[in-house]
Amino acid sequence: GYKEFENRPKERNVVEVTKEVMKKIEDEFKSVPSQEKFFDFAKDLKTKKAEKSVKVKARIANKEEKVVTITKSDGENKDTFKFKASWGEDMILKTGDFLVVSSDEVYRIGKKEFESTYKFKGK
């Protein structure tokens, strides 16, 4: 089934993946980094505070299921990078996406999803 998540903090530290940020990432890593290495790198990036503006429900995989992330090319975004998600699968990051840097992991939120569910603090 679907679960409404309340366990993560409402306020999050986010990095907008601009072309400049993507270049820093690509200059730092020549292959797919582990979650630990990418987290260590991402915590030093300049973040902004953002908070969820709507409640979100997500499906939770049981132990027999595999979580697969599927991304669709928008035809104009060629800048992509992969890093290991906390669950061990490759996570695709595109210019324009956002990185959430928590206290113990980093993960991607697509531009469209971020803009429909988050707002920057103070705006």
C-alpha positions as CSV (number, residue, x, y, z in Angstrom):
1,G,0.0,0.0,0.0
2,Y,0.9,3.7,0.2
3,K,2.1,5.4,3.3
4,E,2.1,9.1,4.1
5,F,5.6,10.1,5.4
6,E,5.8,12.2,8.4
7,N,9.1,10.9,9.8
8,R,11.4,13.1,7.8
9,P,11.8,16.7,8.8
10,K,9.6,19.2,7.0
11,E,12.6,21.5,6.4
12,R,15.3,20.1,4.2
13,N,18.7,21.3,2.9
14,V,18.6,21.2,-0.8
15,V,21.1,21.9,-3.7
16,E,19.8,23.0,-7.1
17,V,21.8,21.1,-9.7
18,T,22.8,24.0,-12.0
19,K,25.3,23.5,-14.8
20,E,28.0,24.8,-12.5
21,V,27.1,22.2,-9.8
22,M,27.0,19.4,-12.4
23,K,30.5,20.4,-13.6
24,K,31.8,20.2,-10.0
25,I,30.3,16.8,-9.7
26,E,31.7,15.5,-13.0
27,D,35.1,17.0,-12.2
28,E,35.1,15.2,-8.8
29,F,33.9,11.7,-9.9
30,K,35.0,9.8,-13.0
31,S,32.8,6.7,-12.1
32,V,29.6,6.1,-10.2
33,P,30.4,7.0,-6.6
34,S,29.1,5.2,-3.6
35,Q,26.4,6.8,-1.4
36,E,29.0,7.5,1.2
37,K,31.4,9.2,-1.1
38,F,28.7,11.2,-2.8
39,F,27.2,12.2,0.5
40,D,30.7,13.4,1.8
41,F,31.0,15.6,-1.4
42,A,27.4,16.9,-1.3
43,K,27.5,18.1,2.3
44,D,30.1,20.7,1.2
45,L,27.8,22.1,-1.5
46,K,25.9,25.3,-0.8
47,T,22.4,24.4,0.3
48,K,19.1,26.3,0.6
49,K,16.4,25.6,3.1
50,A,13.2,24.2,1.6
51,E,10.1,22.6,3.0
52,K,7.3,20.5,1.7
53,S,4.3,22.5,0.7
54,V,2.0,19.4,0.3
55,K,1.7,16.0,1.9
56,V,3.1,13.2,-0.2
57,K,2.3,9.5,-0.2
58,A,4.7,7.0,-1.5
59,R,4.6,3.2,-2.1
60,I,6.9,1.2,0.1
61,A,8.5,-1.9,-1.3
62,N,8.3,-5.0,0.8
63,K,11.4,-7.3,1.1
64,E,10.5,-9.3,-2.0
65,E,10.2,-6.3,-4.2
66,K,12.9,-4.3,-5.9
67,V,12.8,-0.5,-6.1
68,V,13.6,0.7,-9.6
69,T,14.0,4.4,-10.5
70,I,12.9,5.2,-14.1
71,T,13.7,8.5,-15.6
72,K,12.5,9.8,-18.9
73,S,14.6,12.1,-21.1
74,D,13.0,15.4,-21.7
75,G,14.9,15.8,-25.0
76,E,16.7,19.0,-23.9
77,N,18.6,17.8,-20.8
78,K,21.8,15.9,-21.8
79,D,23.7,16.5,-18.6
80,T,23.2,13.4,-16.4
81,F,25.2,11.8,-13.7
82,K,24.8,8.6,-11.7
83,F,25.4,7.9,-8.0
84,K,24.5,5.1,-5.7
85,A,21.2,5.6,-3.8
86,S,21.1,4.6,-0.1
87,W,19.3,1.3,-1.2
88,G,22.2,0.4,-3.5
89,E,20.8,1.1,-6.9
90,D,22.1,3.8,-9.4
91,M,20.3,7.1,-9.0
92,I,20.2,9.4,-12.1
93,L,20.8,13.1,-11.5
94,K,20.1,15.7,-14.2
95,T,20.9,19.3,-14.5
96,G,17.8,21.2,-13.1
97,D,17.1,18.5,-10.4
98,F,17.6,19.0,-6.7
99,L,19.7,17.1,-4.2
100,V,18.4,16.8,-0.6
101,V,21.3,16.5,1.8
102,S,20.1,15.1,5.1
103,S,22.1,14.2,8.2
104,D,23.0,10.8,6.8
105,E,22.2,10.5,3.1
106,V,21.8,12.4,-0.2
107,Y,19.1,11.8,-2.7
108,R,17.6,13.3,-5.8
109,I,14.3,14.9,-6.4
110,G,13.4,15.7,-10.0
111,K,12.8,19.3,-11.0
112,K,9.1,18.9,-11.7
113,E,8.4,16.9,-8.5
114,F,10.4,19.3,-6.4
115,E,8.6,22.4,-7.8
116,S,5.2,20.8,-7.2
117,T,5.8,19.6,-3.6
118,Y,8.4,22.0,-2.1
119,K,8.9,25.7,-1.5
120,F,12.0,27.6,-0.5
121,K,12.0,29.0,3.0
122,G,11.5,32.8,3.2
123,K,9.6,33.0,-0.2
